[in-house]
Amino acid sequence: MIFLRRGRVVASLAAMAGLFVAISTLYTTSTNNSHQTLMLRSYQRALSNVEPLNEAATVTDGAVSSIDPKRPYGNCEIPRSKFANHPVETVYQPAFPGSGSRMTYELVAALTGMTISNDHNYAVDPNVRRHVVSVKTHYPNRNGISLEEFDDDFHGALLVIRNPIKAIPSFFNFWYERINHLENHSVRAPTEEWIAFRDANLEIQLQSWAHHMDYWLKKYSKERSKLLVLPYEYLIDNKRGPDTALKLATFLDSAKGVNVANPEDVACVWHRSVKYMDEGLDVEGHSVRVGSTATPYTQAQFNQIRATLQKQKWKYKDDPQVFKIMDQYMRHINHSW
């Protein structure tokens, strides 16, 4: 048993009370955007006062019982995803290859209990349309296809972006697996193979990365509330991950016909979907790549990436979120060299 001082118990209980009030309000509010924003902020203020349950679970007679540290947000069930038996407003789920499409796919399915499709299946199978929560696509990258003729089916888009300094090597791992007939998400390319690809393709890959982001930001430039930008780095971060998952859940819940996990379960669902390896789980379908993580760049190539990010940063100077993300990516590159 772990014992806490009386003052800390009182403070913890007060914080938890504030959290559940905020959760209750968020969960029962309408899907109006302004209301959602207010409730989300209220939830986050309460959440900031409650630490993950890494050592403490419940207070009983002044004592706190310890729980499994591999599950800091407690236990929750991940539902098996299935097709909706009623029409839903589907959401685009675009990402440049190597930016966490599969991880986001798993998180969206876990939050909603609904099936995700890909752009190819959505285009050819009418039984899929309006019966899946989202459609994974790399469009306008050549690995994706346009679904503009079905735009009326879609509520909006959740755009997953990742620093190109990491996204491009991750994409090459995928490509290396494909050309060598290896299982997806099973192995990282040898460093010498990465260097050869990098030297021949970095410039065109950076152009493709920027074009992908430009396409989706332009598509929803007049309806920005229908576009949720999700940085991959936030999704996997221990501190930012739960809040980012909550924003994702709130966005999905605003689509007609889509129901998401209870707000108090979102952090747990996020941890089990994204941090499954921390829980010692070997989950079928998740990435378990092995091999060297070294993906070196030359100084000139660092400068190329930095210049691309600088251009994107100032291109979106009037979009505070995107401007901030590009600035953070540039800072990461400055620290990497």
C-alpha positions as CSV (number, residue, x, y, z in Angstrom):
1,M,0.0,0.0,0.0
2,I,1.0,3.6,-0.7
3,F,-0.2,6.2,1.8
4,L,-0.7,9.9,0.9
5,R,-0.7,13.0,3.0
6,R,-4.2,14.2,3.9
7,G,-3.8,17.4,1.9
8,R,-2.7,15.6,-1.2
9,V,-5.7,13.3,-1.0
10,V,-8.1,16.3,-0.7
11,A,-6.4,18.0,-3.6
12,S,-6.6,14.9,-5.8
13,L,-10.3,14.4,-5.0
14,A,-11.1,18.0,-5.8
15,A,-9.2,17.7,-9.1
16,M,-11.0,14.5,-9.9
17,A,-14.4,16.1,-9.1
18,G,-13.6,19.0,-11.5
19,L,-12.6,16.5,-14.1
20,F,-15.9,14.5,-13.9
21,V,-18.0,17.6,-14.0
22,A,-16.2,18.8,-17.1
23,I,-16.5,15.3,-18.7
24,S,-20.2,15.1,-17.9
25,T,-20.8,18.5,-19.5
26,L,-18.7,17.7,-22.6
27,Y,-20.4,14.4,-23.1
28,T,-23.9,15.8,-23.0
29,T,-23.4,19.0,-24.9
30,S,-24.5,19.6,-28.5
31,T,-22.1,19.2,-31.4
32,N,-22.0,23.0,-32.0
33,N,-18.4,23.9,-32.7
34,S,-18.2,26.8,-30.2
35,H,-19.7,24.6,-27.4
36,Q,-17.3,21.8,-28.2
37,T,-14.4,24.2,-27.9
38,L,-15.5,25.5,-24.6
39,M,-16.2,22.0,-23.2
40,L,-12.8,20.8,-24.5
41,R,-11.0,23.6,-22.7
42,S,-12.9,22.9,-19.5
43,Y,-12.1,19.2,-19.7
44,Q,-8.4,20.0,-20.3
45,R,-8.2,22.3,-17.3
46,A,-9.6,19.6,-15.1
47,L,-7.3,17.0,-16.7
48,S,-4.2,19.1,-16.1
49,N,-4.8,18.7,-12.3
50,V,-5.0,14.9,-12.4
51,E,-1.8,12.9,-12.9
52,P,-2.0,9.5,-14.7
53,L,-2.8,6.6,-12.4
54,N,0.8,5.4,-12.6
55,E,0.9,4.4,-8.9
56,A,-2.5,5.3,-7.5
57,A,-5.9,4.0,-8.4
58,T,-8.4,4.5,-5.6
59,V,-8.4,6.1,-2.2
60,T,-9.8,3.9,0.5
61,D,-9.5,4.8,4.2
62,G,-6.5,7.0,3.5
63,A,-4.7,4.4,1.5
64,V,-4.1,4.2,-2.3
65,S,-3.8,0.8,-3.9
66,S,-1.2,0.4,-6.6
67,I,-2.1,-0.7,-10.2
68,D,-0.2,-2.0,-13.1
69,P,2.2,0.7,-14.2
70,K,2.0,-0.5,-17.8
71,R,-1.6,0.8,-17.8
72,P,-1.4,4.3,-16.3
73,Y,-4.9,5.2,-17.3
74,G,-6.6,2.0,-16.0
75,N,-8.4,-0.7,-17.9
76,C,-10.7,-0.3,-20.9
77,E,-12.1,-2.5,-23.6
78,I,-11.2,-1.9,-27.2
79,P,-14.3,-2.8,-29.3
80,R,-14.0,-4.9,-32.4
81,S,-14.6,-2.5,-35.3
82,K,-17.6,-3.1,-37.6
83,F,-19.5,-1.4,-40.4
84,A,-22.2,0.9,-39.3
85,N,-25.7,-0.4,-39.8
86,H,-27.0,3.2,-40.5
87,P,-25.7,6.0,-42.7
88,V,-22.9,8.1,-41.3
89,E,-20.9,11.2,-42.2
90,T,-17.6,9.7,-43.1
91,V,-14.3,11.6,-42.5
92,Y,-11.3,11.8,-44.8
93,Q,-8.1,10.5,-43.1
94,P,-5.3,11.8,-45.3
95,A,-1.6,11.5,-44.4
96,F,1.6,11.6,-46.4
97,P,3.1,8.1,-46.5
98,G,5.2,7.4,-43.4
99,S,3.2,9.8,-41.2
100,G,1.4,7.3,-39.0
101,S,-1.7,6.4,-41.1
102,R,-1.9,2.9,-39.6
103,M,-1.5,4.1,-36.0
104,T,-4.2,6.7,-36.6
105,Y,-6.4,4.1,-38.3
106,E,-6.2,1.9,-35.1
107,L,-6.9,4.8,-32.8
108,V,-10.0,6.0,-34.8
109,A,-11.3,2.4,-34.8
110,A,-10.8,2.0,-31.1
111,L,-12.5,5.3,-30.3
112,T,-15.6,4.6,-32.4
113,G,-15.8,0.8,-32.7
114,M,-16.4,1.4,-36.4
115,T,-14.6,0.2,-39.5
116,I,-12.2,2.3,-41.5
117,S,-11.8,2.0,-45.3
118,N,-9.2,3.0,-47.8
119,D,-9.7,5.2,-50.8
120,H,-9.5,2.4,-53.3
121,N,-12.2,0.3,-51.6
122,Y,-14.4,3.4,-51.1
123,A,-14.2,4.2,-54.8
124,V,-15.2,0.8,-56.1
125,D,-17.6,-0.7,-53.4
126,P,-20.9,1.1,-52.9
127,N,-21.6,-1.0,-49.8
128,V,-18.8,0.7,-48.0
129,R,-19.9,4.3,-48.7
130,R,-21.5,6.1,-45.7
131,H,-21.0,3.0,-43.5
132,V,-17.4,3.6,-42.4
133,V,-16.1,6.2,-39.9
134,S,-13.2,7.3,-42.0
135,V,-11.3,6.7,-45.2
136,K,-7.5,6.4,-45.1
137,T,-5.8,8.0,-48.1
138,H,-2.4,9.3,-49.3
139,Y,-4.0,11.4,-52.0
140,P,-2.7,13.6,-53.8
141,N,0.4,11.4,-53.4
142,R,0.6,8.9,-56.2
143,N,-0.2,6.1,-53.7
144,G,-3.7,7.5,-53.3
145,I,-6.7,8.2,-55.5
146,S,-9.1,11.1,-55.7
147,L,-12.5,10.7,-54.1
148,E,-13.8,14.2,-54.9
149,E,-16.8,12.8,-56.7
150,F,-17.9,11.5,-53.2
151,D,-17.2,14.8,-51.3
152,D,-20.9,15.1,-50.3
153,D,-20.5,11.9,-48.2
154,F,-17.8,13.5,-46.1
155,H,-18.1,15.5,-42.9
156,G,-14.5,16.8,-43.1
157,A,-11.0,15.5,-42.8
158,L,-8.4,14.7,-40.1
159,L,-5.0,15.5,-41.6
160,V,-2.1,13.7,-40.0
161,I,1.2,15.4,-40.5
162,R,4.7,14.4,-39.5
163,N,8.1,16.1,-39.7
164,P,9.5,15.2,-43.1
165,I,12.9,14.4,-41.5
166,K,11.1,11.3,-40.0
167,A,8.2,10.8,-42.4
168,I,10.4,10.3,-45.5
169,P,12.6,7.6,-44.0
170,S,9.4,5.9,-42.7
171,F,7.9,6.0,-46.1
172,F,11.1,4.4,-47.5
173,N,10.9,1.6,-45.0
174,F,7.4,0.9,-46.4
175,W,8.7,1.1,-50.0
176,Y,11.7,-1.2,-49.1
177,E,9.3,-3.8,-47.7
178,R,7.1,-3.7,-50.8
179,I,9.8,-4.0,-53.4
180,N,11.4,-6.9,-51.4
181,H,8.1,-8.6,-50.9
182,L,8.3,-8.3,-47.1
183,E,5.4,-8.1,-44.7
184,N,4.2,-4.5,-44.1
185,H,5.6,-2.8,-40.9
186,S,8.1,-5.7,-40.3
187,V,11.6,-4.3,-41.1
188,R,13.6,-1.1,-41.5
189,A,15.7,-0.7,-44.6
190,P,19.5,-1.0,-44.2
191,T,21.2,2.3,-43.7
192,E,23.1,2.1,-47.0
193,E,19.8,1.5,-48.8
194,W,18.3,4.6,-47.1
195,I,21.3,6.7,-48.1
196,A,21.0,5.7,-51.8
197,F,17.3,6.5,-51.8
198,R,17.8,9.8,-49.9
199,D,20.5,11.1,-52.3
200,A,18.4,10.3,-55.3
201,N,14.9,11.3,-54.1
202,L,15.0,13.8,-51.2
203,E,14.1,16.9,-53.2
204,I,11.1,15.3,-54.9
205,Q,10.0,13.7,-51.7
206,L,10.0,17.1,-49.9
207,Q,8.0,18.6,-52.7
208,S,5.5,15.8,-52.5
209,W,5.3,16.2,-48.7
210,A,4.5,19.9,-49.0
211,H,2.1,19.4,-51.8
212,H,0.1,16.9,-49.8
213,M,-0.3,19.3,-46.9
214,D,-1.2,22.2,-49.2
215,Y,-3.9,20.2,-51.0
216,W,-5.8,19.4,-47.8
217,L,-5.4,22.8,-46.2
218,K,-6.6,24.5,-49.4
219,K,-9.5,22.0,-49.7
220,Y,-10.9,23.2,-46.3
221,S,-9.5,26.7,-46.3
222,K,-13.1,28.1,-46.3
223,E,-14.4,25.6,-43.8
224,R,-11.4,25.3,-41.4
225,S,-13.5,23.9,-38.6
226,K,-14.1,20.8,-40.8
227,L,-10.3,20.1,-40.9
228,L,-8.5,18.7,-37.8
229,V,-4.7,18.8,-38.1
230,L,-3.1,16.1,-36.1
231,P,0.7,16.1,-35.7
232,Y,2.0,12.6,-35.4
233,E,4.4,13.8,-32.8
234,Y,1.6,14.9,-30.5
235,L,-0.3,11.6,-30.9
236,I,2.7,9.6,-29.7
237,D,3.8,12.0,-26.9
238,N,3.2,10.8,-23.4
239,K,2.0,14.2,-22.2
240,R,0.2,15.5,-25.3
241,G,-1.2,12.2,-26.5
242,P,-4.3,12.0,-24.2
243,D,-5.3,15.6,-25.0
244,T,-4.7,15.1,-28.7
245,A,-6.8,11.9,-28.7
246,L,-9.6,13.9,-26.9
247,K,-9.6,16.5,-29.7
248,L,-9.8,13.7,-32.2
249,A,-12.7,12.1,-30.4
250,T,-14.5,15.4,-30.2
251,F,-14.1,15.9,-33.9
252,L,-15.3,12.4,-34.8
253,D,-18.3,12.8,-32.5
254,S,-19.4,15.9,-34.4
255,A,-20.0,13.8,-37.5
256,K,-23.6,12.5,-37.9
257,G,-24.1,8.9,-37.0
258,V,-20.7,8.5,-35.3
259,N,-20.5,7.8,-31.5
260,V,-17.2,7.8,-29.7
261,A,-15.9,6.4,-26.4
262,N,-16.9,8.1,-23.2
263,P,-14.6,11.1,-22.6
264,E,-13.3,9.6,-19.3
265,D,-12.1,6.5,-21.3
266,V,-10.4,8.4,-24.1
267,A,-6.9,8.5,-22.4
268,C,-7.1,4.8,-21.7
269,V,-8.2,4.0,-25.3
270,W,-5.3,6.2,-26.6
271,H,-2.8,4.4,-24.4
272,R,-3.9,0.9,-25.4
273,S,-4.0,1.8,-29.1
274,V,-0.9,4.0,-29.5
275,K,1.3,2.8,-26.5
276,Y,0.5,-0.9,-26.9
277,M,4.2,-1.8,-26.7
278,D,4.5,-0.1,-23.3
279,E,1.8,-2.5,-22.1
280,G,3.8,-5.5,-23.4
281,L,1.2,-6.3,-26.1
282,D,1.9,-8.0,-29.4
283,V,-1.1,-6.7,-31.3
284,E,-1.8,-8.1,-34.8
285,G,-1.7,-5.3,-37.4
286,H,0.5,-2.9,-35.4
287,S,3.9,-1.9,-36.5
288,V,6.7,-4.0,-35.1
289,R,9.6,-3.0,-37.4
290,V,13.1,-4.3,-36.5
291,G,16.4,-3.1,-37.8
292,S,18.6,0.0,-37.5
293,T,16.9,3.3,-36.8
294,A,19.8,5.4,-38.2
295,T,18.6,7.6,-41.1
296,P,21.4,10.2,-41.5
297,Y,21.4,13.3,-43.6
298,T,24.1,15.6,-44.9
299,Q,24.4,19.2,-43.9
300,A,23.1,20.2,-47.3
301,Q,20.1,17.9,-46.9
302,F,19.3,19.3,-43.5
303,N,19.3,22.8,-45.2
304,Q,16.9,21.5,-47.8
305,I,14.5,20.2,-45.2
306,R,14.8,23.4,-43.2
307,A,14.1,25.5,-46.3
308,T,10.9,23.5,-47.0
309,L,9.6,23.9,-43.5
310,Q,10.4,27.6,-43.5
311,K,8.5,28.1,-46.7
312,Q,5.5,26.2,-45.3
313,K,5.7,28.1,-42.1
314,W,5.3,31.5,-43.7
315,K,2.8,30.2,-46.3
316,Y,0.5,29.5,-43.4
317,K,1.4,32.5,-41.2
318,D,-2.4,33.2,-40.8
319,D,-3.1,29.7,-39.6
320,P,-1.8,29.8,-36.0
321,Q,-1.8,26.0,-35.5
322,V,0.0,25.1,-38.7
323,F,2.5,28.0,-38.3
324,K,3.3,26.7,-34.8
325,I,3.8,23.1,-36.0
326,M,6.1,24.1,-38.8
327,D,8.1,26.2,-36.3
328,Q,8.4,23.2,-34.0
329,Y,9.6,21.0,-36.8
330,M,12.3,23.6,-37.7
331,R,13.4,23.7,-34.1
332,H,13.7,19.9,-34.0
333,I,15.9,20.0,-37.1
334,N,18.1,22.7,-35.6
335,H,18.6,20.6,-32.5
336,S,19.2,17.4,-34.6
337,W,22.3,18.8,-36.4
